[in-house]
Amino acid sequence: MLLLRWAMLLFLLGAAVCFAFYAGTGQARFKRYGLVILKWTLIAAFAFFAVLILERI
């Protein structure tokens, strides 16, 4: 459980770093990397919380 929380935090931090690189350099590849990381992090977070909710039922 703790490992998954840290992984989520690190992925969100990685997406933020990609967006900061995009803001600094203007290269579209960093924006694309950030969006891909953010998308999969949110999908994983929703799956994680769905499992937690299903455990309560």
Order of alpha helices (4+ residues) and beta strands (2+ residues): alpha-alpha
